[in-house]
Each structure stands twice: as structure tokens, then as C-alpha cells.
């Protein structure tokens, strides 16, 4: 979530003409020793004066044997000359 906050702050500080309309990222989450325990996907989409942030987290690898779970969150709001709304 810190990455998404950083992306929003970055996009809000750059002139609108140079802002990307879509940013997608994927991560492998590891525990000590490099053992995979999860995967994460994050996306930022901007259309006009609205934006959407979506995060999907799911267990994977060694953790999935004990906990087969997924967590998804999404946020949508407006951006204007005063910032995020």
C-alpha cells in the first residue's frame, strides 16, 4: 500500500499531459530465506478526472498449504486542481 500512496503522490505532482493512465505491477512476497509465501498485484488507472487503485493479495507457495486465501481492495475517487478527492 505504501507503493500505491507513492504512485498517487507522484502522479498528482506531475502535469496532467505527462501522467500515465495505467500502471500495473506484480510482486512475489517472500519470507526469511527467500521462501515464497504470496503474490501481489497492484494497478492504478486514471480516466479523465477519476482514478482507481486495485490491490490483490493471495497466499502462494509454502503458506498456501496452511492458508489458501485472497484479499482484494479497490478505491476510486476524483483528482482536480486541488488534489485528490
N, C-alpha and C positions, 0 to 999 in steps of 0.2 A: 504494500500500500504506500510505502514511502516513495517508491519509484513513480507511482501514479500521481502523487502530490507534486513531485518534482516536475513531471511532464506538464501538468496543468500550469504550474507557475512559469515554466519555460515558455509555453505557448501563449500565455497571457501577456508576456513581456515583449514578444516579437510582433512586428507589424503584421496585420492580417494577411497581406498578399504572400508572405513567405511561410506561413504556417502550414504544416501538413494537415490533411483532412483525415488521415487514418494512420495509426501507429499500432502495430501488433508485436507482442513479444511472448516468448515461451521460455520457461526455466525448468531445470531439474533441481529438486530440493534434496540435499544430501545431509546425512548425519555425520558425526565424527567418524573418520576413517574412509569417507567418501561413499558410504552406503546410500543408495537411492532410497528415499522414503516418500517422495511425492513429486508431483509435476504441477506447474502453474502456468496459466495463460492469462495475459492481460491485453486489453485493447482500449484505445482511445479513438473515438470517432467524432468529427466535427462536421456539421452540416449547417451552413449559414451562421446564425447566432446561437445554435444549440450544440451541446456536446453530450457524449455518452461515454461512460467508463464501465467496463465489464471485467471482472476477475473470476477466474475459475481455478479452484484448487482441488486436487484429488490425491488420495493416497496411491502409492505405487511401490513397486519393489518389495523389500522386506516388510515394510509397515502394512502393506495391503493384505498380508496373511492374517494379521490381527485386527485390522481396521480398514474395511473397504468402504470409503466414504468420499463424498464430493461436496464442496461448498461453493456456491455461486453468489456473487453480489453485483448489482448494477445500479448506477446512478446517472441521472440525466438532469441537465439544467441549462441555463442560458448564459451567454457571455455578451456583455455590452461594453461601452466605453468606460464604465465604472468598475469593470471586473466581472468576476463570477457571481451568478445569482442562484 
